[in-house]
Amino acid sequence: MRLRPATADDADRLADIVMAATKAQGRWPDNTPEQDEQWRAGFAEWSRNPEPDSFLSVILLDDEVVGRLRVVRRESALHLAGIQLLPSVQGRGIGTAIIRDLQGAAARDGVPLLIGVEKDNPRARRLYERLGCVVESESDDEYLLRWTPKG
């Protein structure tokens, strides 16, 4: 597994990955095909123009695009703002390896790793908690988890 910076050419593929992962989790709304396409187009456009301090990466496995990773770096924290993997590669340790790499980066920078996880995604929350993250706060839709480096 390796990461590379996403380019504008990756935007449509990354939108497809987000949709496939969310649908496989049973978390995708019951949309019409037209609504799905509108969402896909909007997400792809947003991916072409990420926010400042936001780093969008493509996750590759044997040179095949299998996922999307968005990280926001600030002075006070490293924030995992989104990770999605194709259903066919989930459960192989890719997400765990990425989280551990982010924990290493946070430890080197001496900042916490923050992770937002939607409340309807208990599988992701279990992964983050297994890796030492704890719930710091919550909103109506999301938990904010924190991992703090030791020392």
Backbone hydrogen bonds, N-H to C=O, Kabsch-Sander energy under -0.5 kcal/mol:
donor,donor_aa,acceptor,acceptor_aa,energy
2,R,60,L,-2.1
4,R,58,V,-1.7
6,A,56,L,-2.8
10,D,7,T,-1.7
11,A,8,A,-1.1
14,L,10,D,-2.6
15,A,11,A,-2.1
16,D,12,D,-2.1
17,I,13,R,-2.1
18,V,14,L,-2.3
19,M,15,A,-2.3
20,A,16,D,-2.7
21,A,17,I,-2.7
22,T,18,V,-2.3
23,K,19,M,-2.7
24,A,20,A,-2.3
25,Q,21,A,-1.3
26,G,23,K,-1.6
27,R,22,T,-2.4
28,W,22,T,-0.6
31,N,29,P,-1.9
36,D,32,T,-2.4
37,E,33,P,-2.3
38,Q,34,E,-2.2
39,W,35,Q,-2.5
40,R,36,D,-2.8
41,A,37,E,-2.6
42,G,38,Q,-2.4
43,F,39,W,-2.9
44,A,40,R,-2.5
45,E,41,A,-2.2
46,W,42,G,-2.3
47,S,43,F,-2.3
48,R,44,A,-1.4
49,N,45,E,-0.8
49,N,46,W,-0.8
54,S,51,E,-1.7
55,F,71,V,-3.5
56,L,54,S,-0.6
57,S,55,F,-0.5
57,S,69,L,-3.3
58,V,4,R,-3.1
59,I,67,G,-2.5
60,L,2,R,-3.3
60,L,58,V,-0.6
61,L,64,E,-2.4
64,E,61,L,-1.7
66,V,59,I,-3.0
66,V,64,E,-0.6
67,G,59,I,-1.3
68,R,84,Q,-2.5
69,L,57,S,-2.2
70,R,82,G,-3.1
71,V,55,F,-2.3
72,V,79,H,-2.8
73,R,53,D,-1.9
73,R,71,V,-0.5
74,R,72,V,-0.5
74,R,77,A,-2.3
78,L,112,P,-2.5
79,H,72,V,-2.9
80,L,78,L,-0.6
80,L,114,L,-3.0
81,A,70,R,-2.2
81,A,79,H,-0.9
82,G,70,R,-1.1
84,Q,68,R,-2.3
86,L,66,V,-2.8
89,V,86,L,-1.9
90,Q,86,L,-0.7
90,Q,87,P,-0.8
92,R,89,V,-0.9
97,A,93,G,-2.3
98,I,94,I,-2.2
99,I,95,G,-2.6
100,R,96,T,-2.6
101,D,97,A,-2.2
102,L,98,I,-2.4
103,Q,99,I,-2.6
104,G,100,R,-2.2
105,A,101,D,-2.2
106,A,102,L,-2.7
107,A,103,Q,-2.5
108,R,104,G,-2.4
109,D,105,A,-2.0
110,G,106,A,-1.0
110,G,107,A,-0.5
111,V,106,A,-2.4
113,L,147,W,-2.9
114,L,78,L,-3.1
114,L,112,P,-0.6
115,I,145,L,-2.5
116,G,80,L,-1.2
117,V,143,Y,-2.6
119,K,141,D,-3.2
121,N,118,E,-1.8
125,R,121,N,-1.8
126,R,122,P,-2.4
127,L,123,R,-1.8
128,Y,124,A,-2.5
129,E,125,R,-2.5
130,R,126,R,-2.5
131,L,127,L,-1.4
132,G,129,E,-1.8
133,C,128,Y,-2.4
134,V,146,R,-2.4
136,E,144,L,-3.6
137,S,144,L,-1.5
139,S,142,E,-3.0
143,Y,117,V,-3.1
144,L,137,S,-2.9
145,L,115,I,-3.3
145,L,143,Y,-0.6
146,R,134,V,-2.7
147,W,113,L,-2.5
